[in-house]
Amino acid sequence: MIREREAASLPGLVVLLLLLVTLGLTVYALVTQASEDRPLVIVMGVLAIIVECFLIAGVFVVNPNEGRVMQLFGDYVGTVKQPGLRWANPFYTKKRISLRVRNFESARLKVNDLEGNPIEIAAVVVWRVVDTAEAVFEVDDYQNFVKVQTEAAVRNLATRYKYDAHEDDQISLRGNTAEVAEHLKKEIQDRLAKAGVEVLEARISHLAYAPEIAQAMLQRQQAGAIIAARQRIVEGAVGMVQMALDLLSQRDILELDNERKAAMVSNLLVVLCGERSTQPVINAGTLYQ
């Protein structure tokens, strides 16, 4: 693999001023010698002007958070990252590579989750180039490589998890966003390491059931929520009934036989678990009438 290395370059402003002064002196000397019959001097002056103009072409600009990948006849020479006006061999080809942080949002992909349910999923990836040599020479088009590999990682991620977990110890796409995002970031980074790209952040930006099953899955989620709520209500009601019976027994307020305890438990459960408010009935007689 081709690794990035620093290329030698000179301060462009100093070199440019030096070449301009030299060019001016050469032109002045050529003009003063033009009146004399000295063709060799004139030819040498013209050649000097051509060489100086060619050397001026070696001046280039490096913007902040930018790199210039330089090659000499196809051979990688190095990368210049120091911002400002720089000068290098005019024979070098200087390709501009941005080192800025970039965002990429994948298209909405239709895949199947771990249970085989069709879902729609998309992700946002924050990335940047950290090795310009790998980005240029190891892959054909590193920006398209980021796009394709990100979508492949998102598809692979969706098949490993359920859309929604029905148990607390299971990881799901909807319920464990932090864990899923970390897994997605690691998988994308593994795929993009060979392209000299660092993944700073990756997270799911869109997650939904496919339209053809969205209504059915919504009903399933509602049924699951109702069952879970009922379970909690029943657990709380049983605890309150047990607490009421214990307090009555501890404080000697009322002695109840098994039949009356069963009736009391039944009435309390109806009151506590019912969806509508109950209507009280006042017993004006004895406990057994």
C-alpha positions in Angstrom: 0.0 0.0 0.0 1.1 3.5 -0.8 1.4 5.6 2.4 1.4 9.3 2.6 4.7 11.1 3.0 5.6 14.8 3.1 7.0 16.3 -0.1 9.7 18.9 -0.2 8.6 22.4 -1.1 9.9 25.9 -0.9 8.2 29.1 0.3 6.4 30.3 -2.9 6.6 34.0 -2.2 10.4 34.0 -1.8 10.9 31.9 -4.9 8.4 34.0 -6.9 10.1 37.3 -6.0 13.5 35.9 -6.8 12.4 34.6 -10.2 10.6 37.8 -11.1 13.8 39.8 -10.2 15.9 37.4 -12.2 13.4 37.6 -15.1 13.5 41.4 -15.0 17.3 41.5 -15.1 17.4 39.1 -17.9 15.0 41.1 -20.0 16.9 44.3 -19.2 20.2 42.7 -20.3 18.6 41.3 -23.4 17.3 44.7 -24.4 20.7 46.4 -23.8 22.5 43.8 -25.9 19.9 43.8 -28.7 21.6 46.8 -30.4 24.9 45.0 -30.5 25.6 42.3 -33.0 26.0 39.5 -30.4 23.6 36.7 -31.5 24.9 34.1 -29.0 24.1 36.5 -26.1 20.6 37.1 -27.4 20.0 33.4 -27.8 21.2 32.7 -24.3 18.9 35.5 -22.9 15.9 34.1 -24.7 16.6 30.7 -23.3 17.0 32.1 -19.8 13.7 33.9 -20.1 12.0 30.6 -21.1 13.6 28.7 -18.2 12.6 31.4 -15.7 9.0 31.5 -17.0 8.9 27.7 -16.7 10.2 27.8 -13.1 7.5 30.4 -12.2 4.9 27.7 -13.2 6.1 25.7 -10.2 4.4 28.1 -7.8 1.1 26.9 -6.4 -1.4 27.6 -3.6 -2.3 25.3 -0.7 -5.5 26.3 1.0 -6.2 25.5 4.7 -7.3 21.9 5.3 -6.1 20.9 1.8 -3.4 18.7 0.4 -1.6 18.6 -2.9 -0.6 15.1 -4.0 2.5 15.5 -6.3 3.7 13.0 -8.9 6.7 13.0 -11.2 6.0 11.1 -14.4 3.6 8.8 -12.6 5.7 8.3 -9.5 4.3 9.5 -6.2 6.6 12.1 -4.8 4.7 13.2 -1.7 2.0 15.5 -0.3 2.2 19.1 0.6 -0.2 20.2 3.4 1.4 23.4 4.6 -1.0 26.2 3.6 0.1 29.2 1.7 2.1 30.0 -1.4 4.5 27.1 -2.1 6.9 26.2 -4.9 7.9 22.7 -6.1 9.4 21.2 -9.3 7.3 22.4 -12.3 7.4 18.9 -13.7 5.3 17.7 -10.7 1.6 17.2 -11.2 -0.2 18.6 -8.2 -3.6 17.1 -7.5 -5.8 18.9 -5.0 -7.4 16.8 -2.2 -9.7 18.3 0.4 -9.0 17.4 4.0 -12.2 19.1 5.4 -14.9 17.3 7.3 -17.7 16.1 5.0 -21.2 14.8 5.4 -22.8 12.0 3.4 -26.4 10.8 3.7 -27.2 7.5 2.1 -30.3 6.9 0.1 -33.3 5.2 1.8 -32.6 1.5 1.4 -35.2 -1.2 1.6 -33.8 -4.2 3.4 -35.0 -7.0 5.7 -34.2 -7.0 9.4 -33.2 -10.0 11.5 -36.8 -11.2 11.6 -37.3 -10.8 7.9 -39.5 -7.7 8.1 -39.0 -5.3 5.2 -37.8 -1.9 6.5 -36.5 1.4 5.1 -33.3 2.7 6.5 -30.8 5.5 5.8 -27.7 6.7 7.5 -25.6 9.9 7.9 -21.8 9.6 7.9 -19.4 12.3 8.9 -15.9 11.6 7.4 -12.7 13.2 6.2 -9.5 12.2 4.3 -6.6 11.5 6.6 -4.2 9.8 4.1 -4.1 11.5 0.7 -1.9 8.9 -0.9 -4.3 6.0 -0.1 -7.3 8.2 -1.2 -5.8 8.9 -4.6 -3.9 5.7 -5.4 -5.6 2.8 -3.5 -9.1 3.4 -4.9 -10.4 4.6 -8.2 -12.8 7.3 -6.8 -12.6 7.7 -3.0 -15.9 9.8 -2.8 -17.8 7.1 -4.7 -16.1 4.5 -2.6 -17.4 6.1 0.5 -20.9 6.2 -0.9 -21.0 2.5 -2.0 -19.3 1.1 1.1 -21.5 3.1 3.4 -24.7 1.7 1.8 -23.3 -1.8 1.9 -22.5 -1.4 5.7 -26.0 -0.1 6.3 -27.6 -3.1 4.6 -25.4 -5.4 6.5 -26.3 -3.7 9.8 -30.0 -3.9 9.2 -29.9 -7.7 8.7 -28.2 -8.2 12.1 -30.7 -6.5 14.3 -34.5 -6.5 14.8 -36.4 -3.4 14.1 -38.0 -3.5 17.5 -37.1 -5.9 20.4 -39.9 -7.5 22.5 -37.5 -8.4 25.3 -35.3 -6.1 27.4 -32.0 -7.9 26.8 -32.2 -7.7 23.0 -30.7 -4.9 20.9 -32.9 -3.4 18.3 -32.5 -0.7 15.6 -35.2 1.5 17.2 -34.5 1.0 20.9 -30.7 1.0 21.1 -29.6 3.9 18.9 -26.3 4.5 20.6 -25.1 0.9 20.3 -26.3 0.6 16.7 -24.6 3.8 15.8 -21.3 2.7 17.3 -21.5 -0.6 15.4 -22.3 1.2 12.2 -19.4 3.5 12.6 -17.0 0.6 13.3 -18.2 -1.3 10.3 -17.9 1.6 7.9 -14.5 2.5 9.2 -13.3 -1.1 8.6 -14.5 -0.8 5.0 -13.0 2.7 4.3 -9.6 2.2 6.1 -8.0 1.2 2.8 -9.1 4.5 1.2 -7.4 6.7 3.7 -10.7 7.9 5.2 -11.6 8.4 8.8 -15.2 8.1 10.0 -15.9 10.6 12.7 -19.6 9.8 13.2 -22.2 7.5 11.8 -25.9 7.3 12.8 -29.2 6.2 11.4 -31.2 9.2 9.9 -34.3 7.3 8.8 -35.9 4.1 10.1 -39.4 2.9 9.3 -41.2 -0.2 8.2 -41.8 -0.6 4.5 -45.2 0.8 3.4 -46.7 -2.6 2.6 -46.5 -3.8 6.3 -46.4 -0.5 8.1 -50.1 -0.6 9.1 -49.9 -4.2 10.3 -46.7 -3.6 12.3 -48.3 -0.5 13.9 -51.2 -2.6 15.1 -48.7 -5.1 16.4 -46.8 -2.4 18.3 -50.1 -1.1 19.8 -51.1 -4.5 20.9 -47.7 -5.1 22.5 -47.9 -1.7 24.3 -51.4 -2.5 25.6 -50.3 -5.9 26.9 -47.2 -4.4 28.6 -49.4 -1.7 30.2 -51.9 -4.3 31.4 -49.2 -6.4 32.9 -47.8 -3.5 34.8 -51.3 -2.5 36.0 -52.1 -6.0 37.2 -48.7 -6.3 39.0 -49.4 -3.0 40.8 -53.0 -3.9 41.6 -52.0 -7.3 43.1 -49.4 -5.5 45.2 -51.9 -2.9 46.5 -54.4 -5.7 47.4 -51.7 -7.6 49.3 -50.7 -4.4 51.1 -54.4 -3.7 52.1 -54.9 -7.2 53.4 -51.7 -7.0 55.4 -52.5 -3.7 57.0 -56.0 -4.8 58.0 -54.5 -7.9 59.6 -51.7 -6.1 61.3 -53.8 -3.3 62.8 -56.7 -5.6 63.8 -59.2 -3.5 62.1 -61.2 -6.3 60.6 -61.1 -10.1 60.6 -62.1 -11.6 57.3 -62.6 -15.2 56.4 -61.4 -16.7 53.1 -64.7 -16.1 51.4 -64.8 -12.4 52.3 -61.1 -12.0 51.5 -61.8 -13.5 48.0 -64.7 -11.0 47.6 -62.6 -8.1 48.7 -59.7 -9.1 46.4 -62.2 -9.4 43.5 -63.7 -6.0 44.1 -60.3 -4.3 44.5 -58.9 -5.8 41.3 -62.0 -4.7 39.4 -61.6 -1.1 40.8 -57.8 -1.0 40.2 -57.7 -2.8 36.8 -60.9 -1.4 35.2 -60.6 1.1 32.4 -63.6 3.1 33.6 -64.3 4.6 36.9 -66.4 2.4 39.2 -69.7 3.3 40.9 -69.6 2.7 44.7 -72.4 0.7 46.3 -73.0 1.5 50.0 -73.9 -1.5 52.2 -76.3 -0.2 54.9 -76.7 -3.7 56.4 -74.2 -6.0 58.1 -71.0 -7.4 56.6 -72.8 -10.5 55.5 -75.9 -8.9 54.0 
